[in-house]
Amino acid sequence: MLSLIVKNFAKQTILFCISFLIIFLTAVLFRFLALRVGWAMNLPPKPETTLTLLITSAHWALSLALFFSILFSLCYSARQEYSALMTVFTIMGLSLVFCLGISFLLDNWKSVPPAQSPGIPLGGKGLMLSNSLHRNETVVVLLNGASQPLGPRVTALPGQPMIYLESVNAGFDLPSIPFRDDTPWFLKSLSIDIRLNAGMFQEKYSKSLLSFLIYAGSLIFLLCSLGNVIKFSAWPLANLFLGILAFRGILSFCSFINTPEMQEIISSFVKGIIPLDFAVPFMFLSAGLLLHLYSFLIFIIKRRSGNDA
């Protein structure tokens, strides 16, 4: 019996580590490329470096890898019928170790002196910039190209004569270089919520280690409590989609509950009871305990039904 538990624990640990690293590294790569394109679209170029973009991408990827690796581990454990108690403790421990370790590395990585990365000039003389892809749009023509974004330009407004300017001030905003973006809104909203959750991780870690562990631990505990959702039906694929919906809901709830407006409302309710920094983790922990209690009661009912049969 003990050897079987150790074997299952080893399998679950290997699966979680492999899935987390694959998701994390893949997400870092794609996020870095997306930020790089966004960086290149700005004129004048943003004062950012490749190291800054990598750190930002890694923070974003950490949040994504955390959610998906927990989801995949719960699905695998449900399919293999592993012990729920062992599954929760294993996933919670590994998730906290990865989150804390990567956050520590990224925080120290910021102190490394980055090599300055010059902006990539795009387009030659007569580069045309526009705010949108519609027909009636304002167009700015840079006569000397992207190498002199504040130099002479011609501005074409719909229904008006063209305007020539010899030069402009440094604070003058230029429209972004018009790359077409056909990304569906549900993917954009997912990216925004992941970024907001990653920003909350950074904020908690920069405040104190205890604050980070309480917030990350309570969130991981809540995610692990969704194991009963993964076992809702007899079809593994259907359970996976249900788990994705449940995890997406928690991610949206995290973004909603951490908005300044909701923080003010929560502060008015918990003032003098618990510190505001612990209010949201307390909500996560309470919801996770209720879900775990529900799963335990379902387990007891099924066991009694099996004994009666």
Secondary structure as a PSIPRED ss2 file (coil, helix, strand):
# PSIPRED VFORMAT (PSIPRED V4.0)

   1 M C   1.000  0.000  0.000
   2 L H   0.000  1.000  0.000
   3 S H   0.000  1.000  0.000
   4 L H   0.000  1.000  0.000
   5 I H   0.000  1.000  0.000
   6 V H   0.000  1.000  0.000
   7 K H   0.000  1.000  0.000
   8 N H   0.000  1.000  0.000
   9 F H   0.000  1.000  0.000
  10 A H   0.000  1.000  0.000
  11 K H   0.000  1.000  0.000
  12 Q H   0.000  1.000  0.000
  13 T H   0.000  1.000  0.000
  14 I H   0.000  1.000  0.000
  15 L H   0.000  1.000  0.000
  16 F H   0.000  1.000  0.000
  17 C H   0.000  1.000  0.000
  18 I H   0.000  1.000  0.000
  19 S H   0.000  1.000  0.000
  20 F H   0.000  1.000  0.000
  21 L H   0.000  1.000  0.000
  22 I H   0.000  1.000  0.000
  23 I H   0.000  1.000  0.000
  24 F H   0.000  1.000  0.000
  25 L H   0.000  1.000  0.000
  26 T H   0.000  1.000  0.000
  27 A H   0.000  1.000  0.000
  28 V H   0.000  1.000  0.000
  29 L H   0.000  1.000  0.000
  30 F H   0.000  1.000  0.000
  31 R H   0.000  1.000  0.000
  32 F H   0.000  1.000  0.000
  33 L H   0.000  1.000  0.000
  34 A H   0.000  1.000  0.000
  35 L H   0.000  1.000  0.000
  36 R H   0.000  1.000  0.000
  37 V H   0.000  1.000  0.000
  38 G H   0.000  1.000  0.000
  39 W H   0.000  1.000  0.000
  40 A H   0.000  1.000  0.000
  41 M C   1.000  0.000  0.000
  42 N C   1.000  0.000  0.000
  43 L C   1.000  0.000  0.000
  44 P C   1.000  0.000  0.000
  45 P C   1.000  0.000  0.000
  46 K C   1.000  0.000  0.000
  47 P C   1.000  0.000  0.000
  48 E C   1.000  0.000  0.000
  49 T C   1.000  0.000  0.000
  50 T H   0.000  1.000  0.000
  51 L H   0.000  1.000  0.000
  52 T H   0.000  1.000  0.000
  53 L H   0.000  1.000  0.000
  54 L H   0.000  1.000  0.000
  55 I H   0.000  1.000  0.000
  56 T H   0.000  1.000  0.000
  57 S H   0.000  1.000  0.000
  58 A H   0.000  1.000  0.000
  59 H H   0.000  1.000  0.000
  60 W H   0.000  1.000  0.000
  61 A H   0.000  1.000  0.000
  62 L H   0.000  1.000  0.000
  63 S H   0.000  1.000  0.000
  64 L H   0.000  1.000  0.000
  65 A H   0.000  1.000  0.000
  66 L H   0.000  1.000  0.000
  67 F H   0.000  1.000  0.000
  68 F H   0.000  1.000  0.000
  69 S H   0.000  1.000  0.000
  70 I H   0.000  1.000  0.000
  71 L H   0.000  1.000  0.000
  72 F H   0.000  1.000  0.000
  73 S H   0.000  1.000  0.000
  74 L H   0.000  1.000  0.000
  75 C H   0.000  1.000  0.000
  76 Y H   0.000  1.000  0.000
  77 S H   0.000  1.000  0.000
  78 A H   0.000  1.000  0.000
  79 R H   0.000  1.000  0.000
  80 Q H   0.000  1.000  0.000
  81 E C   1.000  0.000  0.000
  82 Y C   1.000  0.000  0.000
  83 S C   1.000  0.000  0.000
  84 A H   0.000  1.000  0.000
  85 L H   0.000  1.000  0.000
  86 M H   0.000  1.000  0.000
  87 T H   0.000  1.000  0.000
  88 V H   0.000  1.000  0.000
  89 F H   0.000  1.000  0.000
  90 T H   0.000  1.000  0.000
  91 I H   0.000  1.000  0.000
  92 M H   0.000  1.000  0.000
  93 G H   0.000  1.000  0.000
  94 L H   0.000  1.000  0.000
  95 S H   0.000  1.000  0.000
  96 L H   0.000  1.000  0.000
  97 V H   0.000  1.000  0.000
  98 F H   0.000  1.000  0.000
  99 C H   0.000  1.000  0.000
 100 L H   0.000  1.000  0.000
 101 G H   0.000  1.000  0.000
 102 I H   0.000  1.000  0.000
 103 S H   0.000  1.000  0.000
 104 F H   0.000  1.000  0.000
 105 L H   0.000  1.000  0.000
 106 L H   0.000  1.000  0.000
 107 D H   0.000  1.000  0.000
 108 N H   0.000  1.000  0.000
 109 W H   0.000  1.000  0.000
 110 K C   1.000  0.000  0.000
 111 S C   1.000  0.000  0.000
 112 V C   1.000  0.000  0.000
 113 P C   1.000  0.000  0.000
 114 P C   1.000  0.000  0.000
 115 A C   1.000  0.000  0.000
 116 Q C   1.000  0.000  0.000
 117 S C   1.000  0.000  0.000
 118 P C   1.000  0.000  0.000
 119 G C   1.000  0.000  0.000
 120 I C   1.000  0.000  0.000
 121 P C   1.000  0.000  0.000
 122 L C   1.000  0.000  0.000
 123 G C   1.000  0.000  0.000
 124 G C   1.000  0.000  0.000
 125 K C   1.000  0.000  0.000
 126 G C   1.000  0.000  0.000
 127 L E   0.000  0.000  1.000
 128 M E   0.000  0.000  1.000
 129 L E   0.000  0.000  1.000
 130 S E   0.000  0.000  1.000
 131 N C   1.000  0.000  0.000
 132 S C   1.000  0.000  0.000
 133 L C   1.000  0.000  0.000
 134 H C   1.000  0.000  0.000
 135 R C   1.000  0.000  0.000
 136 N C   1.000  0.000  0.000
 137 E C   1.000  0.000  0.000
 138 T C   1.000  0.000  0.000
 139 V E   0.000  0.000  1.000
 140 V E   0.000  0.000  1.000
 141 V E   0.000  0.000  1.000
 142 L E   0.000  0.000  1.000
 143 L C   1.000  0.000  0.000
 144 N C   1.000  0.000  0.000
 145 G C   1.000  0.000  0.000
 146 A C   1.000  0.000  0.000
 147 S C   1.000  0.000  0.000
 148 Q C   1.000  0.000  0.000
 149 P C   1.000  0.000  0.000
 150 L C   1.000  0.000  0.000
 151 G C   1.000  0.000  0.000
 152 P C   1.000  0.000  0.000
 153 R E   0.000  0.000  1.000
 154 V E   0.000  0.000  1.000
 155 T E   0.000  0.000  1.000
 156 A E   0.000  0.000  1.000
 157 L C   1.000  0.000  0.000
 158 P C   1.000  0.000  0.000
 159 G C   1.000  0.000  0.000
 160 Q C   1.000  0.000  0.000
 161 P C   1.000  0.000  0.000
 162 M C   1.000  0.000  0.000
 163 I E   0.000  0.000  1.000
 164 Y E   0.000  0.000  1.000
 165 L E   0.000  0.000  1.000
 166 E C   1.000  0.000  0.000
 167 S C   1.000  0.000  0.000
 168 V C   1.000  0.000  0.000
 169 N C   1.000  0.000  0.000
 170 A C   1.000  0.000  0.000
 171 G C   1.000  0.000  0.000
 172 F C   1.000  0.000  0.000
 173 D C   1.000  0.000  0.000
 174 L C   1.000  0.000  0.000
 175 P C   1.000  0.000  0.000
 176 S C   1.000  0.000  0.000
 177 I C   1.000  0.000  0.000
 178 P C   1.000  0.000  0.000
 179 F C   1.000  0.000  0.000
 180 R C   1.000  0.000  0.000
 181 D C   1.000  0.000  0.000
 182 D C   1.000  0.000  0.000
 183 T C   1.000  0.000  0.000
 184 P C   1.000  0.000  0.000
 185 W H   0.000  1.000  0.000
 186 F H   0.000  1.000  0.000
 187 L H   0.000  1.000  0.000
 188 K H   0.000  1.000  0.000
 189 S H   0.000  1.000  0.000
 190 L H   0.000  1.000  0.000
 191 S H   0.000  1.000  0.000
 192 I H   0.000  1.000  0.000
 193 D H   0.000  1.000  0.000
 194 I H   0.000  1.000  0.000
 195 R H   0.000  1.000  0.000
 196 L H   0.000  1.000  0.000
 197 N H   0.000  1.000  0.000
 198 A H   0.000  1.000  0.000
 199 G H   0.000  1.000  0.000
 200 M H   0.000  1.000  0.000
 201 F H   0.000  1.000  0.000
 202 Q H   0.000  1.000  0.000
 203 E H   0.000  1.000  0.000
 204 K H   0.000  1.000  0.000
 205 Y H   0.000  1.000  0.000
 206 S H   0.000  1.000  0.000
 207 K H   0.000  1.000  0.000
 208 S C   1.000  0.000  0.000
 209 L H   0.000  1.000  0.000
 210 L H   0.000  1.000  0.000
 211 S H   0.000  1.000  0.000
 212 F H   0.000  1.000  0.000
 213 L H   0.000  1.000  0.000
 214 I H   0.000  1.000  0.000
 215 Y H   0.000  1.000  0.000
 216 A H   0.000  1.000  0.000
 217 G H   0.000  1.000  0.000
 218 S H   0.000  1.000  0.000
 219 L H   0.000  1.000  0.000
 220 I H   0.000  1.000  0.000
 221 F H   0.000  1.000  0.000
 222 L H   0.000  1.000  0.000
 223 L H   0.000  1.000  0.000
 224 C H   0.000  1.000  0.000
 225 S C   1.000  0.000  0.000
 226 L C   1.000  0.000  0.000
 227 G H   0.000  1.000  0.000
 228 N H   0.000  1.000  0.000
 229 V H   0.000  1.000  0.000
 230 I H   0.000  1.000  0.000
 231 K C   1.000  0.000  0.000
 232 F C   1.000  0.000  0.000
 233 S C   1.000  0.000  0.000
 234 A C   1.000  0.000  0.000
 235 W C   1.000  0.000  0.000
 236 P H   0.000  1.000  0.000
 237 L H   0.000  1.000  0.000
 238 A H   0.000  1.000  0.000
 239 N H   0.000  1.000  0.000
 240 L H   0.000  1.000  0.000
 241 F H   0.000  1.000  0.000
 242 L H   0.000  1.000  0.000
 243 G H   0.000  1.000  0.000
 244 I H   0.000  1.000  0.000
 245 L H   0.000  1.000  0.000
 246 A H   0.000  1.000  0.000
 247 F H   0.000  1.000  0.000
 248 R H   0.000  1.000  0.000
 249 G H   0.000  1.000  0.000
 250 I H   0.000  1.000  0.000
 251 L H   0.000  1.000  0.000
 252 S H   0.000  1.000  0.000
 253 F H   0.000  1.000  0.000
 254 C H   0.000  1.000  0.000
 255 S H   0.000  1.000  0.000
 256 F H   0.000  1.000  0.000
 257 I H   0.000  1.000  0.000
 258 N C   1.000  0.000  0.000
 259 T C   1.000  0.000  0.000
 260 P H   0.000  1.000  0.000
 261 E H   0.000  1.000  0.000
 262 M H   0.000  1.000  0.000
 263 Q H   0.000  1.000  0.000
 264 E H   0.000  1.000  0.000
 265 I H   0.000  1.000  0.000
 266 I H   0.000  1.000  0.000
 267 S H   0.000  1.000  0.000
 268 S H   0.000  1.000  0.000
 269 F H   0.000  1.000  0.000
 270 V H   0.000  1.000  0.000
 271 K C   1.000  0.000  0.000
 272 G C   1.000  0.000  0.000
 273 I C   1.000  0.000  0.000
 274 I C   1.000  0.000  0.000
 275 P C   1.000  0.000  0.000
 276 L H   0.000  1.000  0.000
 277 D H   0.000  1.000  0.000
 278 F H   0.000  1.000  0.000
 279 A H   0.000  1.000  0.000
 280 V H   0.000  1.000  0.000
 281 P H   0.000  1.000  0.000
 282 F H   0.000  1.000  0.000
 283 M H   0.000  1.000  0.000
 284 F H   0.000  1.000  0.000
 285 L H   0.000  1.000  0.000
 286 S H   0.000  1.000  0.000
 287 A H   0.000  1.000  0.000
 288 G H   0.000  1.000  0.000
 289 L H   0.000  1.000  0.000
 290 L H   0.000  1.000  0.000
 291 L H   0.000  1.000  0.000
 292 H H   0.000  1.000  0.000
 293 L H   0.000  1.000  0.000
 294 Y H   0.000  1.000  0.000
 295 S H   0.000  1.000  0.000
 296 F H   0.000  1.000  0.000
 297 L H   0.000  1.000  0.000
 298 I H   0.000  1.000  0.000
 299 F H   0.000  1.000  0.000
 300 I H   0.000  1.000  0.000
 301 I H   0.000  1.000  0.000
 302 K H   0.000  1.000  0.000
 303 R H   0.000  1.000  0.000
 304 R H   0.000  1.000  0.000
 305 S H   0.000  1.000  0.000
 306 G H   0.000  1.000  0.000
 307 N H   0.000  1.000  0.000
 308 D H   0.000  1.000  0.000
 309 A C   1.000  0.000  0.000
